Amino acid sequence: MARDGGVSCLRSSETMRVGIGGMESPPLDLDEVHVLAVDDSLVDRIVIERLLRITSCKVTAVDSGWRALEFLGLDNEKASAELDRLKVDLIITDYCMPGMTGYELLKKIKESSSFRQVPVVIMSSENVLTRIDRCLEEGAEDFLLKPVKLADVKRLRSYLTRDVKLSNANKRKLPEDSVPVNTSLPPPPSPFTISPDLSDSSPPLTISPESSDSSPPLSPLEISSSPLSSPIDDEDDDVLTSSPESSSAPEESPARRQKMTSPLD
Amino acid sequence: MDTLVAQLQRQFRDYTISLYHQLFWYVKGFLDDQFTELKKLQDECSPDFVAEVVSLFFEDCEKLIGNMARALDQTGNVDFSLVGSSVHQLKGSSSSVGAKRVKGLCVTFKECCDSQNFEGCVRCLQQVDIEYKSLKAKLQDLFNLEQQIVQAGGRIPQVDI
């Protein structure tokens, strides 16, 4: 497994091979989705890469905004003939990165003529409404709360394939058959209909990442072991403690509420 | 008659469950459901995915803890924002692998950094060090159990938490 700080790739048979420093384009495969993943954390890069590959995407993973721009050929002014061959269908980036943040990278991508149409998804461990708003206003397609789960990536994948197959004419429409399962932003603030003003839909965006909807709402852990679970469990969830918006967490499952009120039986 | 495989499988099941739960309500499990999410990403093509990721995570722990220790060692001139940024990174990666206790400790640790609480930081650092090593040992035991099961000709049971 390549551990360098630049570009990582795992199983070479499954990923596009990208040299360190030299950026080769993937073999052109028009049916396959190619994703550029940007994250300064090696662990997160490995996980997102695997999540994407398991959902049949080709992945290039880089460790910084600068490397991403370099890969896209946006780091200098001269147009490259290579760019015509470079097919990137989705860019998924971490928000908090040293040097260039995911937000800054998003802006640069949206300012470029060659890549402004590419959907950009932001990932963040912090559920900060103003941050989410800012990114969506700047043109981000979606916002995922970390830790990213398979259901999140499958959801991205489902609307991405449709975009790739459709003409560019009308990208911003409701995914007709979008999967309702959504662990990061339940209920899905549909990226295609989101307006800059999110005040109407703010509550869903403040849900704690721990109240995962991908598992059955009341996992055996939470039902049968409520005496074992501690109210302190919720304190290590910084979403509940740090975000002023999330104090009510209206959509917590009954089991969780029960957990909070009766620590011991 | 209890075959070796059945015994090992039972041991594996019990041990896995114990990693997610704890006996007493005030003691948190070592793992949360993000670890389960990682297991979903493991298959015949990537049979060691979880082991590889957690191994990287533990290396990350070692590196970051080293950075924090060095920063805290600058007596009279501790750069708390530097410590804080390492804590932030550690919190992120522990969250990504489902290392519940490490992640929880990072929350407290971050608060100590933000309030420039030196003693608090030192205590948190010690706890984080103990905690990641403890998890590392436990996961090693779990992976060993898996190996024993396979070597005894059995299947690794799917444990629903």
Boltz contact constraints between the chains, C-beta under 6 A:
constraints:
  - contact:
      token1: [A, 41]
      token2: [B, 92]
      max_distance: 6.0
  - contact:
      token1: [A, 41]
      token2: [B, 93]
      max_distance: 6.0
  - contact:
      token1: [A, 42]
      token2: [B, 56]
      max_distance: 6.0
  - contact:
      token1: [A, 43]
      token2: [B, 56]
      max_distance: 6.0
  - contact:
      token1: [A, 43]
      token2: [B, 57]
      max_distance: 6.0
  - contact:
      token1: [A, 43]
      token2: [B, 60]
      max_distance: 6.0
  - contact:
      token1: [A, 43]
      token2: [B, 93]
      max_distance: 6.0
  - contact:
      token1: [A, 43]
      token2: [B, 96]
      max_distance: 6.0
  - contact:
      token1: [A, 44]
      token2: [B, 96]
      max_distance: 6.0
  - contact:
      token1: [A, 46]
      token2: [B, 53]
      max_distance: 6.0
  - contact:
      token1: [A, 47]
      token2: [B, 96]
      max_distance: 6.0
  - contact:
      token1: [A, 50]
      token2: [B, 41]
      max_distance: 6.0
  - contact:
      token1: [A, 54]
      token2: [B, 41]
      max_distance: 6.0
  - contact:
      token1: [A, 125]
      token2: [B, 92]
      max_distance: 6.0
  - contact:
      token1: [A, 147]
      token2: [B, 34]
      max_distance: 6.0
  - contact:
      token1: [A, 147]
      token2: [B, 95]
      max_distance: 6.0
  - contact:
      token1: [A, 147]
      token2: [B, 96]
      max_distance: 6.0
  - contact:
      token1: [A, 149]
      token2: [B, 37]
      max_distance: 6.0
  - contact:
      token1: [A, 150]
      token2: [B, 40]
      max_distance: 6.0
  - contact:
      token1: [A, 221]
      token2: [B, 161]
      max_distance: 6.0
  - contact:
      token1: [A, 225]
      token2: [B, 21]
      max_distance: 6.0
  - contact:
      token1: [A, 227]
      token2: [B, 25]
      max_distance: 6.0
  - contact:
      token1: [A, 228]
      token2: [B, 21]
      max_distance: 6.0
  - contact:
      token1: [A, 228]
      token2: [B, 25]
      max_distance: 6.0
  - contact:
      token1: [A, 230]
      token2: [B, 25]
      max_distance: 6.0
  - contact:
      token1: [A, 230]
      token2: [B, 26]
      max_distance: 6.0
  - contact:
      token1: [A, 236]
      token2: [B, 104]
      max_distance: 6.0
  - contact:
      token1: [A, 236]
      token2: [B, 107]
      max_distance: 6.0
  - contact:
      token1: [A, 238]
      token2: [B, 107]
      max_distance: 6.0
  - contact:
      token1: [A, 263]
      token2: [B, 25]
      max_distance: 6.0
